[in-house]
Amino acid sequence: MSAVDTTLAPHLDNSRSARVKGMLESPVASIAIALAVVIAVGLAWLGGSYLSASNISIIGSFAAVPIIVGTCSGLALMSGVVDLSIGSMVGFSATAFAELTSDGWNAWETAAICLLLSLVCGLINALAIVTFGADPIAATLGMLTVLRGLSTVLNGNTGAIASLVSGFYDFLNQRIGPFPILFVLAMLGVLVATLVATKTRLGRHIRAAGGDERAARRAGISVTRIRYGTLMLSALGAGAGGILYIGQLGGSSNLLGTGLEFQIYAALMIGGYSILRGGVGNPAGGVMGLLVVAGVGNMLDVKSINPYYVNVIVGVLLVAAVLLDRLRGGDAYE
């Protein structure tokens, strides 16, 4: 080895060690470890049946729609805005789709109408938050209340609408190996979102808009346009989630989507996002957070344990995630 190689070797080793340490300390690595622990506990508690094809299919079916909705709303979080109306948006879209298709409307036309209505709701949220400077939590909480009320009215006295669109139902209940086709499509969406967030100019602009609004504006980034776009994407993802739920379940109800926003945002925060500051998070971490919640819920369901214990466990994981975030000094965006 030459003298130059001998001199450079310690620096290269230190650089490599620093990169490895940085990867292990990242939010994505933390949630990957948490997901591995959940799988290990599941295998120890339930045996090999936890990773059987049938159980994987159940977990995938349960997690698919939240993954789609969470991936879209996660990009809004990254840009610095939170959308609490996503759960009610899911319920309203599902109810509107069920109402119209049960009256004989064409499924494709109805889906287009429901997505358009969701985009209008997202536009209203964006107008209130971005243009008029309303607090995101207050504005989207108002939208949540409006949409929940509309869903209740549309569902009528029975509180539910049956709507089995046969071709749609058959398609969404197909499998690719052990995985439901909807779960596979959701994961492809996560892959695209991860590449956009981490590898593209648009992703850098979204992070910059959420991380430091003033610096982003000085750099020529249209923070207004970014936040309008991400809020409308969040609404679009929720609208699509409602339609997909009808394909899975064959009908709507007053309870559909209730509390979904809290489940999704808790999972996103476990996965490295923050409700209080933008510019942080990664769709890959977010989906692992959602899978942790789904995996824990499945274990309790198989063991016939009160499902409300899931909230306790998710709460503990959320507190741990917040503490880890503070230990990392999580004030600046990535």
LOLODREN-789997 format. One record per residue (C-alpha): residue number from 1; x, y, z. Coordinates in nm, 3 decimals. Each point is the difference from the previous one (the first is absolute). Layout:
<num:NUM; X:X; Y:Y; Z:Z> .
...
REM end
This chain:
<num:1; X:0.000; Y:0.000; Z:0.000> .
<num:2; X:0.137; Y:0.342; Z:-0.095> .
<num:3; X:0.052; Y:0.287; Z:0.243> .
<num:4; X:-0.297; Y:0.183; Z:-0.154> .
<num:5; X:-0.226; Y:-0.304; Z:0.046> .
<num:6; X:0.116; Y:-0.034; Z:0.361> .
<num:7; X:-0.083; Y:0.367; Z:0.066> .
<num:8; X:-0.344; Y:-0.015; Z:-0.163> .
<num:9; X:-0.111; Y:-0.334; Z:0.152> .
<num:10; X:-0.096; Y:0.135; Z:0.347> .
<num:11; X:-0.198; Y:0.286; Z:-0.158> .
<num:12; X:-0.184; Y:-0.240; Z:-0.230> .
<num:13; X:-0.081; Y:-0.228; Z:0.294> .
<num:14; X:-0.124; Y:0.295; Z:0.205> .
<num:15; X:-0.214; Y:0.122; Z:-0.289> .
<num:16; X:-0.147; Y:-0.345; Z:-0.052> .
<num:17; X:-0.070; Y:-0.038; Z:0.373> .
<num:18; X:-0.167; Y:0.340; Z:0.009> .
<num:19; X:-0.227; Y:-0.096; Z:-0.291> .
<num:20; X:-0.096; Y:-0.329; Z:0.164> .
<num:21; X:-0.064; Y:0.176; Z:0.332> .
<num:22; X:-0.214; Y:0.263; Z:-0.174> .
<num:23; X:-0.206; Y:-0.269; Z:-0.171> .
<num:24; X:-0.057; Y:-0.188; Z:0.326> .
<num:25; X:-0.103; Y:0.318; Z:0.181> .
<num:26; X:-0.247; Y:0.108; Z:-0.271> .
<num:27; X:-0.378; Y:-0.018; Z:0.061> .
<num:28; X:-0.037; Y:-0.257; Z:-0.280> .
<num:29; X:0.253; Y:-0.230; Z:0.168> .
<num:30; X:-0.175; Y:0.040; Z:0.336> .
<num:31; X:-0.339; Y:-0.098; Z:-0.139> .
<num:32; X:0.155; Y:-0.285; Z:-0.201> .
<num:33; X:0.136; Y:-0.137; Z:0.327> .
<num:34; X:-0.343; Y:0.045; Z:0.163> .
<num:35; X:-0.164; Y:-0.188; Z:-0.290> .
<num:36; X:0.254; Y:-0.281; Z:0.034> .
<num:37; X:-0.078; Y:-0.020; Z:0.374> .
<num:38; X:-0.376; Y:-0.021; Z:-0.073> .
<num:39; X:0.061; Y:-0.285; Z:-0.246> .
<num:40; X:0.224; Y:-0.180; Z:0.252> .
<num:41; X:-0.260; Y:0.037; Z:0.276> .
<num:42; X:-0.271; Y:-0.124; Z:-0.236> .
<num:43; X:0.200; Y:-0.308; Z:-0.090> .
<num:44; X:0.084; Y:-0.072; Z:0.365> .
<num:45; X:-0.360; Y:0.051; Z:0.115> .
<num:46; X:-0.199; Y:-0.147; Z:-0.288> .
<num:47; X:0.255; Y:-0.228; Z:-0.162> .
<num:48; X:0.053; Y:-0.042; Z:-0.373> .
<num:49; X:-0.366; Y:0.077; Z:-0.067> .
<num:50; X:0.076; Y:0.370; Z:0.052> .
<num:51; X:0.183; Y:0.008; Z:-0.334> .
<num:52; X:-0.228; Y:-0.249; Z:-0.173> .
<num:53; X:-0.145; Y:0.100; Z:-0.338> .
<num:54; X:-0.351; Y:0.037; Z:0.142> .
<num:55; X:0.111; Y:0.224; Z:0.288> .
<num:56; X:0.220; Y:0.213; Z:-0.225> .
<num:57; X:-0.302; Y:0.043; Z:-0.224> .
<num:58; X:-0.209; Y:0.118; Z:0.297> .
<num:59; X:0.266; Y:0.251; Z:0.111> .
<num:60; X:0.045; Y:0.124; Z:-0.357> .
<num:61; X:-0.374; Y:0.048; Z:-0.049> .
<num:62; X:-0.025; Y:0.190; Z:0.328> .
<num:63; X:0.297; Y:0.226; Z:-0.073> .
<num:64; X:-0.042; Y:0.070; Z:-0.373> .
<num:65; X:-0.239; Y:0.298; Z:0.010> .
<num:66; X:0.170; Y:0.169; Z:0.300> .
<num:67; X:0.331; Y:-0.033; Z:-0.187> .
<num:68; X:-0.144; Y:0.177; Z:-0.305> .
<num:69; X:-0.160; Y:0.276; Z:0.207> .
<num:70; X:0.302; Y:0.034; Z:0.228> .
<num:71; X:0.247; Y:0.025; Z:-0.287> .
<num:72; X:-0.191; Y:0.293; Z:-0.151> .
<num:73; X:-0.062; Y:0.180; Z:0.330> .
<num:74; X:0.363; Y:-0.062; Z:0.099> .
<num:75; X:0.115; Y:0.219; Z:-0.289> .
<num:76; X:-0.225; Y:0.276; Z:0.133> .
<num:77; X:0.161; Y:-0.042; Z:0.342> .
<num:78; X:0.340; Y:0.023; Z:-0.163> .
<num:79; X:-0.100; Y:0.332; Z:-0.156> .
<num:80; X:-0.099; Y:0.133; Z:0.342> .
<num:81; X:-0.380; Y:-0.046; Z:0.011> .
<num:82; X:-0.215; Y:-0.257; Z:0.179> .
<num:83; X:-0.336; Y:-0.117; Z:-0.137> .
<num:84; X:-0.225; Y:-0.138; Z:0.275> .
<num:85; X:-0.291; Y:-0.038; Z:-0.240> .
<num:86; X:0.138; Y:-0.310; Z:-0.174> .
<num:87; X:-0.201; Y:-0.250; Z:0.207> .
<num:88; X:-0.329; Y:0.178; Z:-0.065> .
<num:89; X:0.102; Y:0.049; Z:-0.364> .
<num:90; X:0.035; Y:-0.378; Z:-0.029> .
<num:91; X:-0.343; Y:-0.050; Z:0.156> .
<num:92; X:-0.167; Y:0.268; Z:-0.216> .
<num:93; X:0.154; Y:-0.130; Z:-0.324> .
<num:94; X:-0.102; Y:-0.357; Z:0.085> .
<num:95; X:-0.354; Y:0.107; Z:0.087> .
<num:96; X:-0.041; Y:0.211; Z:-0.315> .
<num:97; X:0.134; Y:-0.284; Z:-0.216> .
<num:98; X:-0.231; Y:-0.254; Z:0.167> .
<num:99; X:-0.303; Y:0.231; Z:-0.028> .
<num:100; X:0.046; Y:0.068; Z:-0.371> .
<num:101; X:0.093; Y:-0.352; Z:-0.109> .
<num:102; X:-0.289; Y:-0.149; Z:0.198> .
<num:103; X:-0.225; Y:0.234; Z:-0.202> .
<num:104; X:0.135; Y:-0.147; Z:-0.323> .
<num:105; X:0.271; Y:0.249; Z:-0.092> .
<num:106; X:0.301; Y:-0.124; Z:-0.199> .
<num:107; X:0.285; Y:-0.089; Z:0.237> .
<num:108; X:0.271; Y:0.180; Z:-0.202> .
<num:109; X:-0.202; Y:0.320; Z:-0.029> .
<num:110; X:-0.087; Y:-0.015; Z:0.367> .
<num:111; X:0.365; Y:-0.048; Z:0.098> .
<num:112; X:0.095; Y:0.305; Z:-0.208> .
<num:113; X:-0.270; Y:0.208; Z:0.171> .
<num:114; X:0.112; Y:-0.112; Z:0.347> .
<num:115; X:0.363; Y:0.080; Z:-0.074> .
<num:116; X:-0.102; Y:0.341; Z:-0.136> .
<num:117; X:-0.199; Y:0.070; Z:0.318> .
<num:118; X:0.304; Y:-0.099; Z:0.206> .
<num:119; X:0.219; Y:0.237; Z:-0.199> .
<num:120; X:-0.250; Y:0.281; Z:0.061> .
<num:121; X:0.020; Y:-0.070; Z:0.374> .
<num:122; X:0.380; Y:0.003; Z:-0.022> .
<num:123; X:-0.015; Y:0.331; Z:-0.186> .
<num:124; X:-0.220; Y:0.151; Z:0.272> .
<num:125; X:0.249; Y:-0.119; Z:0.264> .
<num:126; X:0.284; Y:0.154; Z:-0.199> .
<num:127; X:-0.184; Y:0.332; Z:-0.043> .
<num:128; X:-0.065; Y:0.022; Z:0.373> .
<num:129; X:0.350; Y:-0.104; Z:0.108> .
<num:130; X:0.233; Y:0.136; Z:-0.267> .
<num:131; X:-0.181; Y:0.304; Z:-0.139> .
<num:132; X:-0.183; Y:0.123; Z:0.312> .
<num:133; X:0.255; Y:-0.123; Z:0.257> .
<num:134; X:-0.238; Y:-0.213; Z:0.209> .
<num:135; X:0.150; Y:-0.245; Z:0.245> .
<num:136; X:0.021; Y:-0.340; Z:-0.179> .
<num:137; X:-0.137; Y:-0.197; Z:0.296> .
<num:138; X:-0.297; Y:0.234; Z:0.049> .
<num:139; X:-0.082; Y:0.025; Z:-0.372> .
<num:140; X:0.017; Y:-0.372; Z:-0.073> .
<num:141; X:-0.184; Y:-0.081; Z:0.324> .
<num:142; X:-0.285; Y:0.211; Z:-0.137> .
<num:143; X:0.009; Y:-0.194; Z:-0.327> .
<num:144; X:0.005; Y:-0.325; Z:0.199> .
<num:145; X:-0.321; Y:0.101; Z:0.178> .
<num:146; X:-0.176; Y:0.107; Z:-0.322> .
<num:147; X:0.086; Y:-0.319; Z:-0.186> .
<num:148; X:-0.091; Y:-0.225; Z:0.292> .
<num:149; X:-0.340; Y:0.171; Z:0.018> .
<num:150; X:-0.057; Y:-0.039; Z:-0.375> .
<num:151; X:0.089; Y:-0.370; Z:0.019> .
<num:152; X:-0.249; Y:-0.054; Z:0.281> .
<num:153; X:-0.274; Y:0.174; Z:-0.199> .
<num:154; X:0.072; Y:-0.201; Z:-0.316> .
<num:155; X:0.007; Y:-0.332; Z:0.188> .
<num:156; X:-0.354; Y:0.069; Z:0.118> .
<num:157; X:-0.192; Y:-0.158; Z:0.284> .
<num:158; X:0.168; Y:-0.339; Z:-0.040> .
<num:159; X:0.348; Y:0.153; Z:0.033> .
<num:160; X:0.129; Y:-0.207; Z:-0.292> .
<num:161; X:-0.029; Y:-0.044; Z:-0.377> .
<num:162; X:0.062; Y:-0.333; Z:-0.174> .
<num:163; X:0.177; Y:0.028; Z:-0.335> .
<num:164; X:0.168; Y:-0.306; Z:-0.144> .
<num:165; X:0.161; Y:0.090; Z:-0.334> .
<num:166; X:0.078; Y:-0.354; Z:-0.107> .
<num:167; X:0.293; Y:0.057; Z:-0.237> .
<num:168; X:0.158; Y:0.249; Z:0.241> .
<num:169; X:-0.043; Y:-0.234; Z:0.296> .
<num:170; X:0.141; Y:-0.297; Z:-0.189> .
<num:171; X:0.305; Y:0.197; Z:-0.116> .
<num:172; X:0.090; Y:0.140; Z:0.343> .
<num:173; X:-0.030; Y:-0.341; Z:0.164> .
<num:174; X:0.250; Y:-0.165; Z:-0.235> .
<num:175; X:0.345; Y:-0.097; Z:0.126> .
<num:176; X:0.351; Y:0.011; Z:-0.135> .
<num:177; X:0.159; Y:-0.285; Z:0.191> .
<num:178; X:-0.095; Y:0.048; Z:0.368> .
<num:179; X:-0.061; Y:0.373; Z:-0.048> .
<num:180; X:-0.333; Y:0.163; Z:-0.087> .
<num:181; X:0.028; Y:0.188; Z:-0.329> .
<num:182; X:-0.100; Y:0.325; Z:0.172> .
<num:183; X:0.292; Y:-0.035; Z:0.242> .
<num:184; X:0.239; Y:-0.052; Z:-0.291> .
<num:185; X:-0.136; Y:0.310; Z:-0.174> .
<num:186; X:0.032; Y:0.197; Z:0.325> .
<num:187; X:0.364; Y:-0.104; Z:0.037> .
<num:188; X:0.073; Y:0.104; Z:-0.358> .
<num:189; X:-0.148; Y:0.339; Z:0.087> .
<num:190; X:0.227; Y:0.021; Z:0.304> .
<num:191; X:0.302; Y:-0.080; Z:-0.218> .
<num:192; X:-0.090; Y:0.281; Z:-0.241> .
<num:193; X:-0.059; Y:0.244; Z:0.288> .
<num:194; X:0.331; Y:-0.095; Z:0.162> .
<num:195; X:0.190; Y:0.059; Z:-0.323> .
<num:196; X:-0.174; Y:0.335; Z:-0.049> .
<num:197; X:0.066; Y:0.108; Z:0.359> .
<num:198; X:0.365; Y:-0.103; Z:0.010> .
<num:199; X:0.132; Y:0.014; Z:-0.356> .
<num:200; X:-0.175; Y:0.280; Z:-0.187> .
<num:201; X:-0.003; Y:0.377; Z:-0.010> .
<num:202; X:-0.368; Y:0.002; Z:0.094> .
<num:203; X:0.078; Y:-0.204; Z:0.312> .
<num:204; X:0.274; Y:0.246; Z:0.101> .
<num:205; X:-0.242; Y:0.289; Z:-0.049> .
<num:206; X:-0.265; Y:-0.171; Z:0.216> .
<num:207; X:0.254; Y:-0.053; Z:0.278> .
<num:208; X:0.128; Y:0.356; Z:-0.029> .
<num:209; X:-0.354; Y:0.146; Z:0.010> .
<num:210; X:-0.072; Y:-0.188; Z:0.321> .
<num:211; X:0.342; Y:0.035; Z:0.159> .
<num:212; X:0.065; Y:0.372; Z:-0.040> .
<num:213; X:-0.269; Y:0.196; Z:-0.178> .
<num:214; X:0.190; Y:0.330; Z:-0.013> .
<num:215; X:0.318; Y:-0.157; Z:-0.134> .
<num:216; X:-0.204; Y:-0.192; Z:-0.256> .
<num:217; X:-0.166; Y:0.320; Z:-0.124> .
<num:218; X:0.337; Y:0.174; Z:-0.023> .
<num:219; X:0.125; Y:-0.293; Z:-0.208> .
<num:220; X:-0.283; Y:0.056; Z:-0.247> .
<num:221; X:-0.215; Y:-0.294; Z:0.109> .
<num:222; X:-0.375; Y:0.060; Z:-0.021> .
<num:223; X:-0.104; Y:-0.110; Z:0.349> .
<num:224; X:-0.359; Y:0.094; Z:-0.081> .
<num:225; X:-0.010; Y:-0.228; Z:-0.304> .
<num:226; X:0.170; Y:-0.286; Z:0.188> .
<num:227; X:-0.248; Y:0.011; Z:0.288> .
<num:228; X:-0.300; Y:0.034; Z:-0.228> .
<num:229; X:0.122; Y:-0.305; Z:-0.189> .
<num:230; X:0.069; Y:-0.216; Z:0.305> .
<num:231; X:-0.331; Y:0.087; Z:0.170> .
<num:232; X:-0.191; Y:-0.089; Z:-0.315> .
<num:233; X:0.204; Y:-0.321; Z:-0.032> .
<num:234; X:-0.086; Y:-0.084; Z:0.361> .
<num:235; X:-0.371; Y:0.047; Z:-0.079> .
<num:236; X:0.030; Y:-0.201; Z:-0.321> .
<num:237; X:0.167; Y:-0.289; Z:0.184> .
<num:238; X:-0.277; Y:0.001; Z:0.261> .
<num:239; X:-0.269; Y:0.009; Z:-0.270> .
<num:240; X:0.162; Y:-0.294; Z:-0.178> .
<num:241; X:0.023; Y:-0.184; Z:0.333> .
<num:242; X:-0.375; Y:0.033; Z:0.052> .
<num:243; X:-0.075; Y:-0.141; Z:-0.345> .
<num:244; X:0.239; Y:-0.289; Z:0.058> .
<num:245; X:-0.166; Y:-0.080; Z:0.332> .
<num:246; X:-0.330; Y:-0.048; Z:-0.186> .
<num:247; X:0.178; Y:-0.243; Z:-0.233> .
<num:248; X:0.131; Y:-0.191; Z:0.301> .
<num:249; X:-0.306; Y:0.011; Z:0.226> .
<num:250; X:-0.296; Y:0.029; Z:-0.236> .
<num:251; X:-0.163; Y:0.294; Z:0.178> .
<num:252; X:0.039; Y:0.309; Z:0.217> .
<num:253; X:-0.098; Y:0.081; Z:0.358> .
<num:254; X:0.006; Y:0.291; Z:0.243> .
<num:255; X:0.307; Y:-0.150; Z:0.168> .
<num:256; X:0.210; Y:-0.035; Z:-0.315> .
<num:257; X:0.306; Y:0.224; Z:0.027> .
<num:258; X:-0.077; Y:0.108; Z:0.357> .
<num:259; X:0.327; Y:0.046; Z:0.189> .
<num:260; X:0.204; Y:-0.099; Z:-0.305> .
<num:261; X:0.183; Y:0.333; Z:0.002> .
<num:262; X:0.136; Y:-0.065; Z:0.350> .
<num:263; X:0.106; Y:-0.354; Z:-0.087> .
<num:264; X:0.181; Y:0.123; Z:-0.310> .
<num:265; X:0.170; Y:0.301; Z:0.157> .
<num:266; X:0.112; Y:-0.201; Z:0.302> .
<num:267; X:0.154; Y:-0.256; Z:-0.235> .
<num:268; X:0.164; Y:0.273; Z:-0.210> .
<num:269; X:0.152; Y:0.159; Z:0.310> .
<num:270; X:0.128; Y:-0.341; Z:0.111> .
<num:271; X:0.149; Y:-0.026; Z:-0.350> .
<num:272; X:0.193; Y:0.328; Z:0.027> .
<num:273; X:-0.241; Y:0.278; Z:-0.100> .
<num:274; X:-0.093; Y:0.294; Z:0.222> .
<num:275; X:-0.333; Y:0.178; Z:0.035> .
<num:276; X:0.170; Y:0.306; Z:0.152> .
<num:277; X:0.265; Y:0.063; Z:-0.265> .
<num:278; X:0.042; Y:-0.076; Z:-0.365> .
<num:279; X:0.293; Y:-0.107; Z:-0.209> .
<num:280; X:0.045; Y:-0.335; Z:0.174> .
<num:281; X:-0.125; Y:-0.348; Z:-0.068> .
<num:282; X:0.020; Y:-0.259; Z:-0.272> .
<num:283; X:-0.282; Y:-0.201; Z:-0.163> .
<num:284; X:0.200; Y:-0.318; Z:0.063> .
<num:285; X:0.008; Y:0.074; Z:0.373> .
<num:286; X:-0.368; Y:0.090; Z:-0.005> .
<num:287; X:-0.105; Y:-0.330; Z:-0.155> .
<num:288; X:0.207; Y:-0.193; Z:0.255> .
<num:289; X:-0.176; Y:0.192; Z:0.277> .
<num:290; X:-0.336; Y:-0.100; Z:-0.147> .
<num:291; X:0.114; Y:-0.363; Z:-0.026> .
<num:292; X:0.106; Y:0.005; Z:0.366> .
<num:293; X:-0.350; Y:0.113; Z:0.099> .
<num:294; X:-0.160; Y:-0.261; Z:-0.229> .
<num:295; X:0.231; Y:-0.275; Z:0.128> .
<num:296; X:-0.074; Y:0.078; Z:0.365> .
<num:297; X:-0.374; Y:0.017; Z:-0.069> .
<num:298; X:0.011; Y:-0.335; Z:-0.176> .
<num:299; X:0.175; Y:-0.168; Z:0.293> .
<num:300; X:-0.262; Y:0.120; Z:0.246> .
<num:301; X:-0.280; Y:-0.099; Z:-0.238> .
<num:302; X:0.134; Y:-0.354; Z:-0.042> .
<num:303; X:0.030; Y:-0.034; Z:0.378> .
<num:304; X:-0.354; Y:0.143; Z:0.047> .
<num:305; X:0.133; Y:0.279; Z:0.222> .
<num:306; X:-0.194; Y:0.325; Z:0.037> .
<num:307; X:0.093; Y:0.201; Z:-0.314> .
<num:308; X:0.014; Y:0.324; Z:0.201> .
<num:309; X:0.334; Y:-0.119; Z:0.135> .
<num:310; X:0.135; Y:0.090; Z:-0.346> .
<num:311; X:-0.052; Y:0.365; Z:0.092> .
<num:312; X:0.203; Y:-0.050; Z:0.318> .
<num:313; X:0.288; Y:-0.163; Z:-0.189> .
<num:314; X:-0.008; Y:0.257; Z:-0.281> .
<num:315; X:0.002; Y:0.277; Z:0.262> .
<num:316; X:0.309; Y:-0.147; Z:0.166> .
<num:317; X:0.175; Y:-0.032; Z:-0.336> .
<num:318; X:-0.095; Y:0.358; Z:-0.086> .
<num:319; X:0.146; Y:0.136; Z:0.326> .
<num:320; X:0.316; Y:-0.202; Z:-0.063> .
<num:321; X:0.022; Y:0.139; Z:-0.355> .
<num:322; X:-0.035; Y:0.357; Z:0.127> .
<num:323; X:0.271; Y:-0.056; Z:0.262> .
<num:324; X:0.234; Y:-0.149; Z:-0.262> .
<num:325; X:-0.070; Y:0.297; Z:-0.224> .
<num:326; X:0.095; Y:0.241; Z:0.279> .
<num:327; X:0.315; Y:-0.197; Z:0.082> .
<num:328; X:0.105; Y:0.039; Z:-0.364> .
<num:329; X:-0.044; Y:0.374; Z:0.038> .
<num:330; X:-0.288; Y:-0.005; Z:-0.246> .
<num:331; X:-0.056; Y:0.370; Z:-0.060> .
<num:332; X:0.148; Y:0.040; Z:-0.346> .
<num:333; X:-0.136; Y:-0.163; Z:-0.305> .
<num:334; X:0.202; Y:-0.269; Z:-0.174> .
REM end
